[in-house]
Amino acid sequence: MSRKVKILAIDKEEIILKSIRKALAGNNELQYDIITCNTAIESLKIIRSDTFDLVLIDLVLPGMNGIEVIRRIKNINPSLAIIIMTGFSKNKINSDTESEEDPLSEILKSAAGILFKPFTIQEIRNMISKVIHN
Amino acid sequence: MKLVEKLKYISISSRISILLGVIILLTMGTFSIFSLVKQKQDSIDVISNNSEQLSQTIEKILRLSMLKNRRDEVSTAINNIVGKEGIISVRILNHQGTIKFSSRLSEVNTHISQTNQLCTNCHYQKNDKLVYTLKNFESYRINNKNNFIYNCVPIRNEPSCYNHVCHSVPDNSTNLKLNANTAKSLNQNLATFSHDSTQTVLGFIEVEVSIQKVIANLTKTRNKLITLTIILAIIASIITYFSMRYLVGKPVKNLVNGTMRVARGDFKNEIIPGKAEFRLLAESFNKMQTQLLTSQSQLIESEKLAFVGKLSDEIASQINNPLTGIIIFSEAILKSSNLSEDKNEINLILQQALKIRENIKNILSLTRYNKPVFRNVKLDKVLLRAVSVVEKFSSFRNIKIITGIPKTLPDISADAGLLEQVFLNLLVLSSDLMSSRGLLNISAATYNNTVEISFTDTGKVISKEILQKIFDFSDTKNYEDYEKEGISLAVCRDIIEMHKGNINVLSKDTGNSIIIKLPIKGNEPES
């Protein structure tokens, strides 16, 4: 029995956080220990004081640019796997990542994965499994 | 205020015609003045010469009478001469300045002053006496206020005078030539008639000739010329004004109005070409207007799309969060619930939610119009995606779509989103061309280095002019079923050209074909 995978989920919408909990609950193979928060500042506090295997983070967060948060998280713990959640379409992401200097493309490259909202239970589980096993 | 404003702006036509009028007035005026002055001068010279000759003739005629001392004859002759040929007066003076004979009887035996030109011609004043200057007397003339000319001719002392019986008085000579009889009959003071040989000038004949008639004629001529000049100037100005207005003023006004319209933002009306240079000007103006119109439409289109894109993204992200909740929790209930009835209904909810997800994805991918990003694109996927969207449109309800797109279609370097938009628009165009019913065949093939995609329908034949116009001037198409936005076909053509390809529309008996050619990746022609 493998230890519980500790996941931090950061999104400003409560429904997303609830959905993540629901989607990842009650799995026989892997047990997920899920911590959630709403804001960037809170998330940074939590990351500093705790260790996680995985971070699920939305790009649109109140107070701070999602990209900026990710950078800071990487500063605190570079080995932390980050999955980016976003409601934008695939195409928008593609179009925004055109230049090398674009911070979004940087982050996307360093992210472990991208999860597009809305996602099904299967999709989020698959994504997390994939990331854990890398 | 209006009048002042109007005065400030004087049209080209007016300026030029006024200028012409002024030029005519000045040139003709100057010419007239010069020629009139010359003419007057010449006329007066002629008259003067004539009057001088006349005076000399009169002197010769009267000489004999004076010689014979026939004073009556002289007076009569003088009175007869006056009044003819414009001769106003004749008078005879002696050297001392006394008027001996005159047509003006009141003058007789009066004196002229020593300052009179008659005297000063040869003498000058010195201590109240006239001193002779040894100058030869010259006939002179006086032009008196343009009314008359004085002509003065000297009566010279000649041998016939001072040798004549009556008229020579010896100073101290014993040669008494005077005949007693003649002296008696004369009954005059002898001294006044003495002309000894030392005297050169015995007296003067002054003839006054009127030049009033001549002056009056000249004045008439002058006035006529002035009037003529003014009339000419006015007529020339008027003719010029109207010609200018037609040739220059109107075309210029059209151009000015055109530019004012463009400044207001109205690029739609062409201006009528004028003549010569104006035709070229008007043509290039019209071309410029068309360009502006096109750029403006394109700008509006891209702005619209960018805005719509932003809007869509906003909306989508706001929909996606709650949608996630619906999907996840429906799935969770489905997993945990045992009641098949409930499960069925929950499943319905889940399916609807997933459908919404799909639709949002499609809509989002189609309305974005940012800077094109060229990537490896699999055309078949893009085409099929576009087809899957339009299939649901009501305008496609009666259209059967047949797709013949090989999976082995080579990749091309393109912006998938933009291409999808183009395909979508062209599919809608096809449905328009076939009046929303019939068969639409979508096929793709590779020829040489290009991929050729064709949308062939079974619609009625469309004329070439209309087809050309469709791509040149079409407005934004309305898409029912979503957003009511699209891109104009001109923009479609631009996008395809950006990909180094081209669009053509063919029309045959069997139907219309829209053909898109795109270069295969790695084979794009150099830009």
Boltz contact constraints between the chains, C-beta under 6 A:
constraints:
  - contact:
      token1: [A, 13]
      token2: [B, 321]
      max_distance: 6.0
  - contact:
      token1: [A, 15]
      token2: [B, 325]
      max_distance: 6.0
  - contact:
      token1: [A, 16]
      token2: [B, 321]
      max_distance: 6.0
  - contact:
      token1: [A, 16]
      token2: [B, 324]
      max_distance: 6.0
  - contact:
      token1: [A, 19]
      token2: [B, 324]
      max_distance: 6.0
  - contact:
      token1: [A, 19]
      token2: [B, 325]
      max_distance: 6.0
  - contact:
      token1: [A, 19]
      token2: [B, 328]
      max_distance: 6.0
  - contact:
      token1: [A, 22]
      token2: [B, 328]
      max_distance: 6.0
  - contact:
      token1: [A, 22]
      token2: [B, 332]
      max_distance: 6.0
  - contact:
      token1: [A, 23]
      token2: [B, 328]
      max_distance: 6.0
  - contact:
      token1: [A, 87]
      token2: [B, 316]
      max_distance: 6.0
  - contact:
      token1: [A, 87]
      token2: [B, 317]
      max_distance: 6.0
  - contact:
      token1: [A, 87]
      token2: [B, 320]
      max_distance: 6.0
  - contact:
      token1: [A, 88]
      token2: [B, 313]
      max_distance: 6.0
  - contact:
      token1: [A, 89]
      token2: [B, 361]
      max_distance: 6.0
  - contact:
      token1: [A, 89]
      token2: [B, 364]
      max_distance: 6.0
  - contact:
      token1: [A, 89]
      token2: [B, 365]
      max_distance: 6.0
  - contact:
      token1: [A, 91]
      token2: [B, 365]
      max_distance: 6.0
  - contact:
      token1: [A, 91]
      token2: [B, 368]
      max_distance: 6.0
  - contact:
      token1: [A, 91]
      token2: [B, 417]
      max_distance: 6.0
  - contact:
      token1: [A, 95]
      token2: [B, 370]
      max_distance: 6.0
  - contact:
      token1: [A, 95]
      token2: [B, 373]
      max_distance: 6.0
  - contact:
      token1: [A, 98]
      token2: [B, 373]
      max_distance: 6.0
  - contact:
      token1: [A, 117]
      token2: [B, 320]
      max_distance: 6.0
  - contact:
      token1: [A, 117]
      token2: [B, 324]
      max_distance: 6.0
  - contact:
      token1: [A, 118]
      token2: [B, 320]
      max_distance: 6.0
  - contact:
      token1: [A, 118]
      token2: [B, 323]
      max_distance: 6.0
  - contact:
      token1: [A, 118]
      token2: [B, 324]
      max_distance: 6.0
  - contact:
      token1: [A, 118]
      token2: [B, 327]
      max_distance: 6.0
  - contact:
      token1: [A, 118]
      token2: [B, 357]
      max_distance: 6.0
  - contact:
      token1: [A, 120]
      token2: [B, 327]
      max_distance: 6.0
  - contact:
      token1: [A, 121]
      token2: [B, 328]
      max_distance: 6.0
  - contact:
      token1: [A, 121]
      token2: [B, 331]
      max_distance: 6.0
